[in-house]
């Protein structure tokens, strides 16, 4: 059974940093692409970053140059290092992966950036 658990959220001032973590179980982690999404209040969930099994990364334009996704296959962990945070980065951040035939999501971790 696939299970994703995020951690590391919190309250930070604009310009600050946070590191989110997601631990996965129930999958062959090293073979899975892992994604981060976020959802701001009153808005749809949106893509933030992705990392493939081979380590290729991609980012939403809004976070390029500020956020870095990485993974540790030995620990079944994926991380999101968030620097130069802005109030518009506020939201619930979710870890996501796909295990055929469906996507799996964690419960999310709240990130609040104060101005």
C-alpha positions in Angstrom: 0.0 0.0 0.0 1.5 3.3 -1.1 1.9 5.9 1.7 3.4 9.4 1.5 4.1 11.6 4.5 5.2 15.2 4.2 6.9 17.2 6.9 8.8 20.5 7.4 6.2 23.1 6.8 5.8 26.1 9.1 5.6 29.9 9.4 8.5 31.9 7.9 9.1 35.5 7.0 9.4 36.6 3.4 12.9 36.0 2.2 13.4 33.0 4.5 13.9 29.4 3.8 12.2 26.0 4.5 13.0 22.5 3.6 10.2 20.1 3.1 10.5 16.3 3.3 8.4 13.5 2.0 8.9 9.8 3.0 7.4 7.1 0.8 6.5 3.5 1.4 4.8 0.8 -0.5 6.7 1.6 -3.8 10.0 0.8 -5.3 11.1 4.4 -4.6 14.1 4.5 -6.8 12.0 3.8 -9.9 9.3 6.4 -9.2 9.1 10.0 -10.4 8.3 12.2 -7.4 6.4 15.5 -7.5 5.7 18.4 -5.3 2.4 20.3 -5.7 0.9 23.1 -3.7 -2.6 24.6 -3.1 -3.1 28.1 -1.9 -6.4 29.1 -0.2 -9.2 29.4 -2.7 -7.0 28.2 -5.6 -6.5 25.0 -7.5 -3.7 22.7 -6.7 -0.7 23.5 -8.9 2.5 21.8 -9.9 5.7 23.0 -8.2 8.6 20.5 -9.0 9.3 17.0 -10.2 12.3 14.7 -10.1 12.6 11.5 -12.2 14.1 8.2 -11.2 17.2 9.3 -13.0 17.4 12.6 -11.2 16.1 14.9 -14.0 14.3 17.9 -12.5 11.7 20.4 -13.7 10.1 23.3 -12.0 7.2 25.7 -12.3 8.3 29.0 -13.6 7.1 30.7 -10.4 9.7 28.8 -8.3 12.7 28.4 -10.7 15.9 29.6 -9.2 14.4 29.6 -5.7 13.3 26.0 -5.1 15.4 22.8 -5.4 14.0 19.3 -5.5 16.2 16.4 -4.6 15.9 12.7 -3.6 17.6 10.2 -1.4 16.8 6.7 -2.7 18.5 5.0 0.2 16.0 6.7 2.6 12.9 6.7 0.3 12.9 10.5 0.7 12.2 13.4 -1.6 13.0 17.0 -0.5 12.0 20.5 -1.5 14.5 23.2 -0.5 12.6 26.5 -0.7 14.7 29.7 -0.6 13.8 33.4 -1.0 10.2 32.6 0.0 7.4 35.0 -0.9 3.9 35.5 0.6 2.5 34.0 -2.7 4.3 30.7 -1.8 1.8 30.2 1.0 -0.2 27.1 0.8 -0.4 23.4 1.6 2.4 21.5 -0.1 1.8 17.9 -1.2 4.0 15.1 -2.3 2.8 13.0 -5.2 3.8 9.9 -7.1 2.2 7.6 -9.6 1.8 3.8 -9.1 -0.2 2.3 -11.9 -3.1 2.7 -12.2 -3.4 5.8 -10.1 -1.7 8.8 -8.4 -1.0 8.9 -4.7 -0.9 12.0 -2.5 0.3 12.7 0.9 -1.7 14.6 3.5 0.1 17.8 2.9 2.2 20.2 5.0 1.3 23.9 5.6 3.7 26.6 4.5 2.9 30.2 5.5 5.1 33.1 4.4 4.4 36.4 6.2 5.2 39.7 4.5 
